[in-house]
């Protein structure tokens, strides 16, 4: 069964467009965007992640900035949960501004992540 009308053709690895009517520009743009997002996903220091997200959001409308940052919220919680409580307190303060999330919510998510990480380590 072939692709439906209007589907974007992709290669067998589903990682890039095969029909780029823009002379390869669209494929290159997608590749650069994926590399950009992956550079954020590779960060394991929550402070560095917050600084990069904050830097990328400057000059961007608040809703768009929050939408982009929230794509990395789970990652932030997972890496921040492994830090000492004093560091977490500072991260909660900074994270609430970057993610537009109440500090109480971040603290609850960090506590849940710590419990889940402890359960994973003990099993």
N, C-alpha and C positions, 0 to 999 in steps of 0.2 A: 504494500500500500504506500503510495507516494505522499509527499507533503500536501497539506491542504492549501487551497489558494490563499495567499497572503502570509503564509508561514515564511520565516526567514531561514534559508537553507544553511545548515551547519555541517561541518565535517563529522566523521564518525567519532571523534573525541569530544564533540560539542564544546570546543574551546575557542573557536573563532569563526567569523563569517566567511563563507566561501564565495558569495556573490556580492561583491562590493562595487556598486555602481559609482562610487566616489573616488575611484583610482587608488584604492587601498587606504584612504584617509580614515574611513570608518573603522576598519580593522585595526589600524594603528591607534586610533583613539580608544577603542575598547581595550586593547592590550595595555596602554598607558594607564587607564583607569583601574584595571585589575591589579597592576603592579602597585599603584598608589594605595589602594585599599589593603593589599597584602602587606605593605610596609607598616601599616597600622596594626594589622593582625600579628605581626612578628614581635611587637613590643611586649616585653615581660615586666617592665617597670611601670607601675601605675602612675607615678608622677610624670614620667616621660609621655605616657599616653595622654594624660590630661593636658600637658603643655602643648603637645602637637595638635590635639583637638581644638584647644582654645585658639591657637595660632591660625589654624585653618578656617576657623569660624569668624575671624575678624572681618568686619565689613559686610557680613552676610546677614540677611534678615533673620530675626530670632527663630521663627518656625523652621526655616531651612537648616539653620545651624543646629537646632535641637534634633531634627530628623537625622542629620548626618551623625551626630554624636551618639544618639541612641543605638545605632548599629553596633557600637562598641561597648555598650553598658555591661552586658554579661561578661565580656572579657575583662573589663575593669574590676568588676566584683570578684571574679575568680582569682585574679592576681593580687588584688588588694587584701583579700581574706587571709593570705599567707603572711602578711606583715604584722609587726607588733601593734598592740592596741593604740599606743600613742601616735604611731604613724597613720593608723587607720583613721584616727580622729581628724588629723590634718587632711587626709585624702577625702574624707566625708565632706569637710568644709569646702574644699576646692571642687570636688565632684558635683556638689549640689548646684554650683553655678554653671558648670560645663554641661551637665546633663539636664538641667532644669527639673531636678527631682528633689523632693523634700529630704532633709538630712535624716529624719526618722526612717523614711523608706530605705535609704541607702544603708543605714545601720542595721535594719532588719534583714535586708538582702545579704549583707556581710555576715551576720550571725548565721543565717541559713547556710551560706556557702562554707563557713568554718565547720559547722556540724556535718555537712555532706563530705567535706574533705577529710575530717577526722574518721568518719564512718568508712570511707574508701581506704584510708591508711590502715585501719584495724582489721579489715577483711582480707 
